[in-house]
Amino acid sequence: MSTTRTTPTFLERVKYLLGMRLPESMNDWVIRDATGPGHNRRYFTRGALMFVPFLVVALLLPSPLWVKLTLIAMMALPAIVFLGGLRSIYLQELLADNGLDPHIESGKQLAEHERRAEVYEHKYRHRAA
């Protein structure tokens, strides 16, 4: 008897974070991970984890603490800006890599889109073309 898992194991999660595709049975988990509650927090945490090796190297340099902290700040600030700017592109690539529609919206975005559509319909539905 085979059971289909709907959440990845630790090793599968590591592979997923490195860009590997998860089985189709885990598509709902991928969608929740990429667009569900807390997806921005998870995205920025992953980006910060990629910055850790640079942080360690900067702290090991033979220089005063203020130089190390300045170097870290000069690396971290642009990294945060680029992470924020590339969030939607990363999301689309993550979904496409797992064989999903890359334009899936988060719950908040979907609710806002539906609210605007209702306002539009209410405002313009009686107008003739």
HELIX and SHEET records of a PDB file:
HELIX    1   1 PHE A   10  LEU A   17  1                                   8    
HELIX    2   2 GLU A   24  MET A   26  5                                   3    
HELIX    3   3 ASN A   27  THR A   35  1                                   9    
HELIX    4   4 HIS A   39  LEU A   60  1                                  22    
HELIX    5   5 LEU A   65  GLY A   85  1                                  21    
HELIX    6   6 ARG A   87  ASP A   97  1                                  11    
HELIX    7   7 GLY A  107  TYR A  124  1                                  18    
END                                                                             
